[in-house]
Amino acid sequence: MISNKRVINLFIEEGYNDKNFSAVMQLLSADYIDHSPAGSSSPEAAIDTLKQVTAAFPDLHAEILDLVEENNKVVGRFLFTGTHKGDYMGIPASGNTISFESIEMFFLEDSKIIESWGYWPDSSILKQLTK
C-alpha cells in the first residue's frame, strides 16, 4: 500500500500535469465525493471536471508547495499555472496566462481518495482571464 501523501502526489501529477485520467480513476474510491464548488459526486464526474479544466488550459501545470498528512487526511497548497486556450467559466479562450494558489484537503482510505474539499480563488482567476 502506498502512502496517502504519495496518492495525492500522483493525483496532482497524473490529473493536472500528465492528463492521465485513467490513472486518476484508479486513485478515487468508487463512492468518491468532492465537496468543493465543482461538486463532483462520483469518480466519473471528477474526471469530467478535470477534462474540462485541462481543455480550457491545455498546458496547465500544478506544483505542490506544501503537503501535510495527519492520520487519513492530506492537506495541500498548490500553485497552478496555464494558458487560457478554451472556454472556462463561460469565458472564451483569451490566450492569457493564469497563476493561482489553491488549498485542498483529501480524506483517504486504503490508498484511495474518498472525499475532497478544495478552494480555487475564482475571482482572481476570472480577473486574470479578462485582463
Salt bridges, closest charged atoms under 4 A:
ASP66 OD2 - ARG77 NE 2.63
GLU101 OE1 - ARG77 NH1 2.88
GLU115 OE1 - HIS35 NE2 2.47
